[in-house]
Amino acid sequence: MIPLYGISNLLIALTNSSMSIFVFVKSPRNKTKKIWSILTFCVAIYGFGAYMTSLSKDPQSAFFWWQIAYIGIIMIPVLFMHLTYSLLEIKRPRSLKSIYFITFILWVLSIFRRDLFLGNVKLIFINSKLFKPEYWIYPPSPLLCFFIIFIFGGLVIWSHIVLIKGYKRATSLKRYQLKYFLPASALAFLGGATSFLPCFNINLYPVLNITVAIYPIMMGYAIVKYRLMDIRVVVTRTGIFLAVYTLVLGIPFVIANWFKNWLILTFGTDWWILPSGSLAILATVGPFIYIYLQNKAENRLMKEQRRYQETLKHAAMEMTRIRNLKKLLDFIAHIVTEAVHISHSAIYLFDEKTGRFILKAGCKLKKGQPESIDKENPMLVWLKDYREPLIYEEIKQTSEDKPDPALKELEGQVRFLRAAVVVPSFLEDRLLGILLLGDKVSGGIYTSEDLHNFSVLASEVALAIENALLYENIEEQVRERTKELVEVQKQLVQAEKLATVGTLAGGVAHEINNPLTAILTNVQMLLADKSNNVALDRESLELIEEATKRCRTIVQKLMVYAKKPLETAEVSQVDLLSIIENAVSFLNFQLKQENIKVIINAQQDSYLVNGNQNELEQVMTNIILNAKDAIKRTKRSGTIQILLSKINDWIKVAIKDEGSGIPREIISKIFDPFFTTKEVGEGLGLGLSICQAIMEKHNGYITVESELNKGSVFTIQLPKAKEESKVKSEART
């Protein structure tokens, strides 16, 4: 029968060899993990040699396998010291090479001069009251004492002191690793040291040797951080498993060994039925006990996670009720930060206008947090490809194991964003946004369950954000349409008011014209009276006559201009040059007051077109006034040039100003009804649209070329007149 000491060494060999292979395959290029793999392999050699020693039937066989065990033991202290400095990422001492050299000498001696290292071979029978096994050991030589006390003990103790100092300085994940690395290694070395006690005639059975089998599981996960699994859960599950199945195997073992004689006396040759039956019963109920204890332990360990998970569940229900996007994002950032107890959080949403992910909300953010992320960012590309949370520590570890520039850049981008975890939020196949999470305030790491919870939350957040966006879009459209309707209503009212004013102006002009005619007639009669030769009186009468004629001219032009342009009107051959001169004459006084000079460039020729004179004068007047306003925006004075020319069957009028120009993005809108760049109350935006309607009615064109801050050129083209007779036509509305 295999003694209990042999079973513990078999477990040591199995756990350490499997963890050594696992870690090495996982990260073959990482220096720290490579040292760890070699260390656990040496521990596995020790476990296998000690196991075979416990099975040996003679001193020579036991001596050989104990020698194999020492080959592994000798390398453990120096490798553990090397691992300590590598894990803490601090400069290793110069003495490490000397220690490696001394260890190598001892290792060679343990192979070729075992008598110096192990002393004389003796078979010692340990009579333990508890276990009563046979146990092969050898009295220590001076060289072995030197190794055990000064090298093994000294290096292990010194390494633990360095680890404690490193734990005090460490932060975040490194501190979390050391939190389990320290007690695991200390327990393992204390347990393993009990194997040496019989060598010094201390009759204490090495029952704690089993701890050497447990520690590689704890340390392995602490180093590898595979998917950032919570080491507490791993340790708990492992401990419960070992405890339950130690009872399952241990109770029948105790019955078979302690009560064997009594069982034989009681049951005879069938004495084995009781231990076998108890083994069957315990093996049946063992899994149920294990599951029960595991659930109880994990519920206690993960109490905090269960708490915030419940909080996030209620938050997800609340999110569906929030319609305002800003309030929704602030709520999400706040609830995640407070519920999970993290340093900060940030939410970025994709903006179609800029093609970037914009920072929309955050909680406890520090200065310097990037305001936006380009959609071609390597981090966003990774999230679109893998569609799962991105963990900074995991990417950092992978980039150290695999010197890939792409991984380095990815790690740098996540670090730049100050994120411990980046959670993508997808709506179908579209990456709607990302949630950045900082470190946990407790210093703990994000577990697999954490990441699962955040992924579920991100899906619910995507739906809530989409609903809020749709709601805001509908509200915005309603506001815009309402605003447009109100504006159109105001403009229609104003247009109607102007039409009324035009009608009144016509009536008023007729009323004023009658007294003006009387005044002018009487002045002319006084001037014709030869008896009135007083120079002063005659000069005054001439001034009155001139002023009266001027008033009459203005009133006549006002009466003409007050006519509605799109009513039925007479079409005849008109001279464009005469129309331009009339418009300039009508605006002459106003232009002089504004320091605007008008230059007409035209050859002395006829520029006949078929059209309505009143309507064409309105077009010229409107464009000249617009040119004047454009100049006055940037200058106190300026010049308007009007160029009249003939091109084949067309007559072309180009009106050029030195004004502010028209921005390129709105130049296509200036002929739209009610579109204006003037201040409220200065214009309705109807002038150019009416001009375009008049040009279309006359089978002509009106176009514009403009450059910002350099001026504009409005070009009018009308077909030449082909008929001399007057015709009647209906104006198009």
C-alpha positions in Angstrom: 0.0 0.0 0.0 1.3 3.5 -0.9 2.0 5.6 2.3 0.3 9.0 2.7 3.7 10.7 2.1 4.0 9.0 -1.2 0.5 10.1 -2.3 1.3 13.7 -1.4 4.5 13.5 -3.5 2.6 12.0 -6.4 0.2 15.0 -6.3 3.3 17.3 -6.2 4.7 15.7 -9.3 1.4 15.9 -11.2 0.3 19.4 -10.3 3.7 21.0 -10.8 4.5 19.2 -14.0 1.1 20.1 -15.5 1.4 23.8 -14.5 5.0 23.9 -15.8 3.9 22.7 -19.2 0.7 24.9 -19.2 2.6 28.1 -18.4 5.4 27.4 -20.8 3.0 26.7 -23.7 0.9 29.7 -22.8 3.8 32.2 -22.8 7.1 30.6 -24.1 8.8 34.0 -24.7 8.0 35.7 -21.4 11.0 35.7 -19.2 9.2 35.6 -15.8 7.0 32.7 -16.9 9.9 30.8 -18.3 11.7 31.0 -14.9 8.4 29.9 -13.3 8.1 26.9 -15.6 11.6 25.7 -14.8 11.0 26.2 -11.1 7.8 24.1 -11.1 9.5 21.5 -13.2 12.2 21.2 -10.6 9.6 20.9 -7.9 7.9 18.1 -10.0 11.3 16.3 -10.2 11.5 16.5 -6.4 7.9 15.2 -6.0 8.5 12.3 -8.4 11.8 11.3 -6.8 10.3 11.4 -3.3 7.3 9.4 -4.5 9.5 6.7 -6.0 11.6 6.7 -2.8 8.4 5.9 -0.7 7.8 2.8 -3.0 11.4 1.5 -2.8 12.0 -2.0 -1.3 15.7 -1.7 -0.6 18.2 1.0 0.4 19.9 1.2 -2.9 16.7 1.9 -4.8 15.6 4.4 -2.2 19.0 6.1 -2.3 18.8 6.4 -6.1 15.4 8.0 -6.2 16.2 10.3 -3.2 19.2 11.4 -5.2 16.9 12.2 -8.1 14.7 14.2 -5.8 17.7 16.3 -4.6 18.5 17.2 -8.2 15.2 19.1 -8.3 15.5 20.4 -4.7 18.9 22.0 -5.2 17.7 24.2 -8.0 14.6 25.5 -6.2 16.0 28.3 -4.0 18.0 30.1 -6.6 15.2 29.8 -9.2 12.7 31.2 -6.7 15.0 34.1 -5.9 15.4 34.8 -9.7 11.6 34.5 -10.1 11.0 37.0 -7.3 13.1 39.8 -8.9 11.7 39.1 -12.4 8.1 39.1 -11.1 8.6 42.4 -9.3 10.4 43.8 -12.4 13.3 45.1 -10.3 17.1 44.8 -10.9 18.4 41.5 -9.7 21.5 41.5 -7.4 25.0 40.9 -8.8 25.3 38.0 -6.4 22.7 36.0 -8.3 25.3 34.7 -10.8 27.5 33.5 -7.9 24.6 31.8 -6.3 23.8 30.0 -9.6 27.4 28.9 -9.8 27.4 27.5 -6.2 24.1 25.8 -6.9 25.6 24.3 -10.1 28.5 22.9 -8.1 26.2 21.4 -5.5 24.0 20.0 -8.3 27.1 18.2 -9.9 28.2 16.9 -6.5 24.7 15.5 -5.9 25.1 13.4 -9.1 28.7 12.3 -9.0 29.7 12.5 -5.3 26.5 11.6 -3.6 28.4 10.3 -0.6 29.7 13.8 0.1 26.2 15.3 -0.2 24.0 12.7 1.3 26.3 10.9 3.8 26.1 7.3 4.7 23.1 5.3 3.6 20.9 4.3 6.4 17.4 2.8 6.6 15.5 4.5 9.4 12.1 3.2 10.6 9.9 6.0 11.9 7.4 4.8 14.4 4.7 7.5 14.2 1.7 7.0 16.5 -0.5 8.6 13.8 0.6 7.1 10.5 3.1 4.3 11.2 4.8 4.2 7.8 8.2 3.0 6.7 10.2 6.0 5.6 13.6 6.0 3.9 15.9 8.9 5.0 19.6 9.7 5.3 21.5 11.5 8.0 22.8 14.9 6.7 26.3 15.5 5.8 28.0 18.9 6.6 27.5 19.8 2.9 23.8 19.0 3.1 23.4 21.0 6.3 25.1 24.0 4.5 22.7 23.7 1.7 19.6 23.3 3.7 20.3 26.0 6.3 22.3 28.7 4.5 21.4 28.3 0.8 17.9 26.9 0.8 16.7 28.6 4.0 18.6 31.8 3.5 17.6 32.4 -0.2 13.9 31.5 0.4 13.6 33.8 3.5 15.4 36.6 1.6 13.1 36.2 -1.4 10.0 36.5 0.8 11.4 39.6 2.4 11.8 41.1 -1.1 8.3 40.0 -2.0 6.8 41.7 1.1 8.6 45.0 0.2 7.4 44.7 -3.4 3.8 44.1 -2.2 3.9 47.3 -0.3 5.0 49.3 -3.3 2.9 47.5 -5.9 -0.4 48.7 -7.3 -3.4 47.3 -9.2 -2.9 43.9 -10.8 0.7 43.3 -9.5 -0.5 43.8 -5.9 -3.4 41.4 -6.6 -0.9 38.8 -7.9 1.4 39.1 -4.9 -1.6 38.9 -2.5 -1.9 35.2 -3.4 1.7 34.6 -4.6 3.1 35.4 -1.1 1.0 33.2 1.1 1.0 30.3 -1.4 4.8 30.2 -1.7 5.3 30.6 2.1 2.9 27.8 2.8 4.5 25.6 0.2 8.0 26.1 1.5 7.0 25.6 5.1 5.2 22.4 4.2 8.0 21.1 2.0 10.5 21.9 4.8 8.8 19.2 7.0 10.3 16.6 4.7 13.8 17.5 6.0 12.9 17.2 9.7 13.6 13.4 10.0 17.1 14.1 8.6 17.8 15.9 11.8 16.3 13.2 14.0 13.1 15.1 14.5 10.4 12.4 14.5 7.6 14.5 13.0 5.7 13.1 10.1 5.7 15.5 7.0 2.0 15.8 6.8 2.2 19.4 5.4 4.0 18.2 2.4 0.7 18.2 0.6 0.8 22.1 0.5 3.5 21.8 -2.2 0.9 20.3 -4.5 -1.6 23.1 -3.9 0.7 26.1 -4.4 1.4 25.8 -8.1 -2.3 26.1 -8.9 -2.5 29.3 -6.9 0.8 30.8 -8.1 0.2 29.6 -11.7 -3.1 31.5 -12.0 -1.7 34.5 -10.2 1.1 34.7 -12.8 -0.7 33.7 -15.9 -4.0 35.6 -15.2 -5.6 33.5 -17.9 -8.7 35.6 -18.9 -8.2 37.5 -15.6 -9.9 34.7 -13.7 -10.5 35.6 -10.1 -7.8 33.7 -8.1 -10.0 33.6 -5.0 -12.5 31.4 -6.9 -9.8 29.1 -8.2 -8.2 28.7 -4.7 -11.6 28.1 -3.1 -12.7 25.5 -5.6 -9.3 23.8 -5.4 -9.4 23.8 -1.6 -13.0 22.5 -1.4 -12.2 19.8 -3.9 -9.1 18.6 -2.0 -11.0 18.7 1.3 -14.0 16.8 0.0 -12.0 14.1 -1.8 -9.5 13.8 1.0 -12.4 12.8 3.2 -13.8 10.5 0.4 -10.4 8.7 0.1 -9.1 9.3 3.6 -11.9 7.8 5.6 -11.8 4.4 3.9 -8.0 4.6 4.1 -8.1 5.1 7.8 -10.7 2.4 8.3 -8.6 0.0 6.3 -5.3 0.8 8.1 -6.3 1.6 11.7 -9.1 -1.0 12.1 -7.8 -3.7 9.9 -7.1 -6.2 12.7 -10.5 -5.6 14.3 -12.2 -5.9 10.9 -10.5 -9.2 10.3 -11.5 -10.6 13.7 -15.1 -9.4 13.1 -15.7 -10.1 9.4 -13.0 -12.6 8.6 -11.9 -12.7 5.0 -14.7 -10.3 4.1 -13.2 -7.5 6.2 -12.7 -5.4 3.0 -16.4 -4.9 2.5 -16.7 -2.1 5.1 -14.0 0.1 3.7 -15.1 -0.6 0.1 -18.7 0.1 1.0 -17.8 3.4 2.8 -15.7 4.4 -0.3 -18.7 3.7 -2.6 -21.1 5.7 -0.4 -18.7 8.6 0.0 -17.9 8.7 -3.7 -21.6 8.9 -4.4 -22.4 11.8 -2.0 -19.0 13.5 -2.6 -20.0 15.5 -5.7 -23.2 16.8 -4.0 -21.2 17.9 -1.0 -18.6 19.5 -3.3 -21.3 21.4 -5.2 -23.1 22.5 -2.1 -19.9 23.8 -0.4 -18.7 25.4 -3.6 -22.0 27.4 -4.1 -21.9 28.5 -0.4 -18.3 29.6 -0.6 -18.6 31.4 -4.0 -21.8 33.2 -2.9 -19.8 34.5 0.1 -16.8 35.4 -2.0 -18.7 37.0 -4.8 -21.2 38.8 -2.6 -19.9 42.2 -3.9 -20.3 41.1 -7.5 -23.9 39.8 -6.8 -24.7 43.2 -5.2 -23.6 45.4 -8.2 -25.1 42.9 -10.6 -28.5 43.4 -9.0 -27.9 47.2 -9.1 -27.1 47.1 -12.8 -30.2 45.0 -13.5 -32.4 47.6 -11.9 -30.4 50.3 -13.8 -31.1 48.6 -17.1 -34.9 48.8 -16.4 -34.6 52.5 -15.5 -32.6 53.2 -18.8 -35.6 52.3 -20.9 -37.6 55.2 -19.3 -35.0 57.9 -20.0 -35.6 59.7 -23.3 -32.9 62.5 -23.1 -29.6 61.1 -24.4 -27.4 63.3 -22.2 -29.3 62.3 -19.1 -29.1 58.6 -20.1 -25.4 58.6 -20.7 -24.7 60.5 -17.5 -26.9 58.0 -15.6 -25.0 55.0 -17.1 -21.6 56.4 -16.3 -22.5 57.3 -12.8 -24.3 54.0 -12.0 -21.4 51.9 -13.3 -18.8 53.9 -11.5 -20.6 53.8 -8.1 -22.0 50.3 -8.3 -18.7 48.5 -9.4 -16.6 50.9 -7.3 -14.1 51.9 -10.0 -11.9 54.9 -10.3 -13.7 56.4 -13.3 -15.7 55.7 -16.4 -16.3 57.2 -19.9 -18.7 56.7 -22.7 -17.9 57.4 -26.4 -20.5 57.5 -29.1 -20.0 57.4 -32.9 -20.8 60.7 -34.6 -21.7 60.2 -38.3 -20.9 63.9 -39.1 -17.3 63.8 -37.9 -16.7 60.1 -38.4 -15.2 59.8 -34.9 -16.2 58.5 -31.5 -17.0 61.5 -29.3 -16.7 61.6 -25.5 -20.4 62.1 -24.5 -20.4 61.3 -20.7 -18.0 60.4 -17.9 -17.8 60.1 -14.2 -14.7 61.1 -12.1 -12.7 61.8 -15.2 -9.3 63.5 -14.9 -8.0 66.3 -17.1 -6.5 65.1 -20.3 -9.1 62.5 -21.2 -9.2 62.4 -25.0 -12.3 64.1 -26.4 -12.6 61.9 -29.5 -11.3 58.7 -31.0 -10.8 58.1 -34.8 -12.8 55.3 -36.2 -9.7 53.8 -37.7 -8.1 53.5 -34.2 -6.5 50.0 -33.8 -8.5 49.5 -30.6 -11.8 50.1 -32.4 -10.7 47.8 -35.2 -9.9 45.1 -32.6 -13.3 45.6 -30.9 -15.1 45.3 -34.3 -13.2 42.1 -35.1 -13.5 40.3 -31.8 -16.8 41.8 -30.4 -15.8 41.3 -26.8 -14.4 43.4 -23.9 -10.7 44.4 -24.2 -8.7 44.1 -21.0 -5.6 46.3 -20.7 -3.6 44.0 -18.5 -4.3 41.1 -20.8 -3.2 43.0 -23.9 -0.1 44.2 -22.1 0.8 40.7 -21.1 0.2 39.3 -24.6 2.3 42.1 -26.1 5.2 41.2 -23.8 4.9 37.5 -24.7 4.6 38.2 -28.5 6.8 41.2 -29.7 4.2 42.3 -32.3 4.1 46.0 -33.3 0.3 45.8 -33.7 -0.1 44.5 -30.2 2.2 47.2 -28.9 0.2 49.9 -30.6 -3.0 48.4 -29.3 -1.7 48.4 -25.8 -0.5 52.0 -26.2 -3.9 53.2 -27.4 -5.7 51.6 -24.4 -3.2 53.1 -22.0 -3.6 56.5 -23.6 -7.4 56.3 -23.0 -6.7 55.4 -19.3 -8.9 52.4 -19.5 -8.5 49.1 -17.6 -11.4 47.6 -19.6 -13.0 48.7 -22.9 -16.5 47.3 -23.4 -18.0 47.6 -26.9 -21.7 48.4 -27.4 -23.0 46.9 -30.6 -26.4 47.3 -32.2 -26.7 44.4 -34.6 -23.4 44.7 -36.6 -22.8 48.4 -35.9 -20.4 49.6 -33.2 -22.6 52.2 -31.6 -20.3 53.2 -28.7 -17.7 52.1 -26.2 -17.7 52.1 -22.4 -14.3 52.7 -20.7 -13.8 51.5 -17.2 -11.0 52.4 -14.8 -9.3 50.3 -12.2 -11.3 48.9 -9.3 -10.9 51.1 -6.2 -10.3 47.9 -4.1 -7.2 47.1 -6.3 -8.9 43.9 -7.5 -9.0 42.6 -11.0 -11.9 42.2 -13.4 -13.1 38.6 -13.3 -14.8 36.6 -16.1 -18.1 37.2 -14.5 -17.5 41.0 -14.4 -16.8 40.9 -18.2 -19.9 38.9 -18.8 -22.0 41.3 -16.8 -20.6 44.3 -18.7 -21.2 42.7 -22.1 -24.9 42.1 -21.2 -25.1 45.7 -19.9 -23.5 47.0 -23.1 -26.2 45.3 -25.2 -29.0 46.9 -23.1 -27.2 50.3 -23.2 -27.1 50.1 -27.1 -30.9 49.6 -27.2 -31.5 52.4 -24.7 -29.2 54.8 -26.6 -30.8 53.9 -30.0 -34.3 54.7 -28.5 -33.1 58.0 -27.0 -31.5 59.0 -30.4 -34.7 58.1 -32.2 -36.8 60.1 -29.7 -34.5 63.1 -29.9 -34.5 63.0 -33.7 -38.3 63.0 -33.8 -38.4 65.9 -31.3 -35.8 67.8 -33.3 -37.7 67.3 -36.5 -40.9 68.5 -34.9 -39.1 71.5 -33.5 -37.6 72.3 -36.9 -40.9 71.9 -38.7 -42.7 74.0 -36.2 -40.0 76.7 -36.4 -40.2 76.6 -40.2 -44.0 76.9 -40.1 -43.9 79.8 -37.7 -41.2 81.5 -39.9 -43.2 80.9 -43.1 -46.3 82.3 -41.4 -44.4 85.4 -40.3 -43.0 85.9 -43.8 -46.4 85.4 -45.4 -47.9 88.0 -43.1 -45.0 90.4 -43.9 -45.4 89.7 -47.6 -49.1 90.4 -47.4 -48.3 93.6 -45.4 -45.9 94.7 -48.2 -48.5 94.0 -50.8 -50.9 96.2 -48.9 -48.3 98.8 -48.5 -47.7 98.6 -52.3 -51.4 99.2 -52.9 -51.5 102.0 -50.5 -48.4 103.5 -52.0 -50.1 103.6 -55.4 -53.2 105.3 -53.9 -51.1 107.8 -52.0 -49.0 108.5 -55.0 -52.2 109.4 -57.0 -53.3 111.6 -54.1 -50.0 113.4 -53.9 -49.7 113.7 -57.6 -52.8 116.0 -57.9 -51.6 118.8 -55.5 -48.1 118.5 -57.1 -49.6 119.1 -60.5 -51.4 122.2 -59.1 -48.3 123.5 -57.5 -46.3 123.0 -60.7 -49.0 124.6 -62.9 -49.1 127.7 -60.7 -45.3 128.0 -60.5 -45.0 127.8 -64.2 -47.8 130.4 -64.6 -46.0 132.8 -62.3 -42.8 132.3 -64.2 -44.6 133.0 -67.5 -45.9 136.3 -66.1 -43.5 138.9 -67.6 -44.5 141.5 -65.0 -42.7 139.6 -62.3 -39.1 140.5 -63.0 -37.8 140.5 -59.5 -34.7 138.4 -59.7 -35.0 137.0 -56.2 -38.7 136.0 -56.7 -37.9 134.4 -60.0 -35.0 132.4 -58.6 -37.3 131.1 -55.8 -40.0 130.1 -58.3 -37.5 128.2 -60.4 -36.3 126.3 -57.3 -39.9 125.4 -56.5 -40.5 124.3 -60.1 -37.4 122.1 -60.0 -38.3 120.5 -56.6 -41.9 119.9 -57.7 -40.8 118.2 -60.9 -38.5 116.0 -58.8 -41.3 115.0 -56.5 -43.5 114.2 -59.4 -40.8 112.0 -61.0 -40.4 110.1 -57.7 -44.1 109.7 -57.3 -44.4 108.4 -60.9 -41.7 105.9 -60.3 -43.2 104.8 -57.0 -46.5 104.3 -58.8 -44.8 102.1 -61.5 -42.8 100.1 -58.9 -45.9 99.5 -56.8 -47.6 97.5 -59.5 -47.6 93.7 -58.8 -44.9 92.0 -60.9 -46.6 88.6 -61.6 -50.0 89.9 -62.7 -51.1 90.0 -66.3 -48.9 92.5 -67.9 -48.2 93.9 -71.4 -45.2 92.4 -73.1 -43.4 94.6 -75.7 -40.0 95.3 -77.1 -38.0 97.1 -74.4 -34.5 98.3 -74.3 -32.4 96.7 -71.5 -30.1 99.7 -71.4 -33.0 102.1 -70.8 -34.4 99.7 -68.1 -31.0 99.7 -66.3 -30.7 103.5 -66.6 -34.2 103.9 -65.1 -33.4 101.6 -62.2 -30.1 103.4 -61.5 -31.9 106.8 -61.7 -34.6 105.5 -59.3 -32.0 104.4 -56.8 -29.5 107.3 -57.5 -30.3 109.3 -54.4 -30.1 106.3 -52.0 -26.9 105.1 -53.6 -25.2 108.5 -53.2 -26.2 108.6 -49.6 -24.5 105.2 -49.1 -21.3 106.3 -51.1 -22.0 103.7 -53.8 -21.0 104.5 -57.3 -22.6 102.7 -60.3 -20.7 102.4 -63.6 -22.6 101.2 -66.7 -20.4 99.8 -69.5 -22.4 99.5 -72.7 -21.9 100.5 -76.3 -24.3 103.0 -77.8 -26.6 100.5 -79.4 -30.1 99.1 -78.9 -30.5 96.1 -76.6 -34.0 95.1 -77.4 -35.8 92.2 -75.7 -39.4 91.1 -75.5 -40.6 91.7 -71.9 -42.5 93.7 -69.4 -40.6 96.9 -68.5 -42.0 97.1 -65.0 -41.0 93.5 -64.1 -37.5 93.8 -65.7 -36.9 97.1 -63.8 -37.8 95.3 -60.6 -35.2 92.6 -61.3 -32.5 95.2 -62.0 -33.5 97.2 -58.9 -33.4 94.2 -56.6 -30.0 93.0 -57.8 -28.5 96.5 -57.5 -29.9 96.9 -54.0 -28.4 93.5 -53.0 -25.0 94.5 -54.4 -25.2 97.7 -52.4 -26.0 95.8 -49.2 -23.1 93.3 -49.9 -20.6 96.2 -50.2 -21.8 97.9 -47.1 -21.2 94.8 -45.0 -17.4 95.2 -45.4 -16.8 98.7 -46.8 -18.0 102.3 -46.3 -18.0 102.9 -50.1 -17.7 100.9 -53.3 -18.5 100.5 -56.9 -21.1 98.5 -58.8 -20.2 97.7 -62.4 -22.9 96.8 -64.9 -21.7 95.4 -68.2 -24.2 95.1 -71.1 -23.3 93.0 -74.1 -24.6 90.9 -77.0 -23.7 87.3 -77.5 -25.2 85.6 -80.6 -29.0 85.6 -80.0 -28.7 86.7 -76.4 -28.3 89.9 -74.5 -26.2 89.5 -71.4 -26.2 91.8 -68.3 -23.4 91.3 -65.7 -23.8 93.2 -62.4 -20.6 93.0 -60.4 -20.0 94.2 -56.8 -17.1 94.5 -54.4 -19.0 93.1 -51.5 -18.6 90.3 -48.9 -19.4 87.5 -51.3 -21.5 84.4 -50.8 -20.3 81.3 -48.9 -20.0 78.2 -51.2 -22.2 76.1 -49.0 -25.2 78.4 -49.4 -24.8 79.7 -52.9 -27.2 77.0 -54.3 -29.9 78.2 -51.9 -30.0 81.9 -52.6 -32.9 81.6 -55.1 -35.0 79.6 -52.7 -38.1 81.4 -51.4 -37.7 83.0 -48.0 -33.9 82.2 -47.9 -31.9 85.2 -46.7 -28.6 86.0 -45.2 -29.7 89.4 -43.9 -30.6 90.1 -40.3 -34.2 89.6 -39.0 -36.3 92.5 -40.2 -34.0 93.5 -43.0 -35.3 91.1 -45.7 -37.7 88.3 -46.4 -35.7 86.3 -48.8 -38.2 86.8 -51.6 -36.3 89.2 -53.9 -34.1 86.7 -55.8 -36.8 84.1 -56.0 -39.1 86.6 -57.6 -36.3 87.7 -60.0 -35.8 84.1 -61.0 -39.5 83.7 -61.6 -39.5 86.8 -63.8 -36.5 85.5 -65.8 -38.2 82.2 -66.4 -41.3 84.0 -67.5 -39.1 85.9 -70.1 -37.4 82.7 -71.2 -34.2 84.0 -69.7 -31.6 82.9 -67.0 -30.1 84.4 -63.9 -26.9 82.9 -62.5 -24.3 83.9 -59.9 -20.6 83.5 -59.3 -19.1 84.5 -56.0 -15.9 84.4 -54.0 -16.0 85.0 -50.3 -14.7 88.5 -49.3 -14.1 89.3 -53.0 -17.5 90.0 -54.4 -20.2 88.5 -56.6 -21.3 88.7 -60.2 -25.0 88.2 -61.1 -25.5 87.5 -64.8 -28.8 87.9 -66.6 -29.4 86.5 -70.1 -32.4 87.3 -72.2 -33.2 86.4 -75.8 -33.0 89.2 -78.4 -36.3 90.7 -79.6 -37.5 89.3 -83.0 -40.8 91.0 -83.4 -41.6 94.7 -83.6 -45.3 94.5 -82.7 -46.6 94.5 -79.2 -48.2 91.2 -78.0 -50.2 90.2 -75.1 -49.2 87.3 -72.9 -50.2 85.9 -69.6 -47.5 86.0 -66.9 -46.7 82.8 -65.2 -47.0 82.6 -61.5 
